[in-house]
Amino acid sequence: MIEVPTKRAMIAAARYVVLLADAEKFSMNGVSRVCDAADIDHIVTDAAVPASRRATIQEAGIEVTIA
């Protein structure tokens, strides 16, 4: 994907990284990885994150807000 290098550069330049994604995104398997969970500070989503992804998020110390 052409936008991946741009996203990686923005993450590298940021002091605080917030991922805004609907809960369905956590059930998908993408073809390209933008960053590791450790690069994200906070997730804002519309519903609870699926149990299959929760452990990774908790281990990385990522704060989650359901809005």
N, C-alpha and C positions, 0 to 999 in steps of 0.2 A: 504494500500500500504506500502510496506516495506521501501521505501525511504523517506516517510514523516517525521519520526523522525530525519533523517539526515538533511533534508532540514530545519526543524525547528531549529535544533542546529546551522546550518550555519547562519540562520537569526538572532538568538539570539546573536551570536558572532560578527556579522558584525556591523560596524559603519554606513554603507550606503548600502541600499538594492536596487538593480536594478532588475526588472522583465523584461526578454526578452521573448516576446511571439508574435506569429502571431495574427492578429486581429480576426481570427475565434475562438480563444480560449475564447474570451470574450462573445461569444454567447452560449458557452457550459455550462452545469450544471454537475459539477464533483461529484464524490461520496465521496471524502475526501477533507477537507479544510486544507491547509498548514498553512495559516496565515490570519490575518485580513488586510484590506486595509491600516490601520494605520501603519502597519509594513513595508510598501513599501515606498521608497523615490522617485523612478523614474521608469517609464515604457518606454521601447523601443519596438515599434511595427512597422508593415509594412503598416498599413492603419489606418484610423480614428477609434477610439473606438466607438462601437455602442452607440446610444443615451441612451439606457436602462442602460448602465453602467457608463456613463459620470458623472452623479450626484454624485455617490459614490466616484469616483476618485477625482472630484473637492472638495468635502467636506473633503476628507482626505488630501488635499493639495499635491497630488502627481503630480510631473512634468511628462509630456508625450512628447516623441520624436517619430516622424514618420520618419523612415529611409528607 
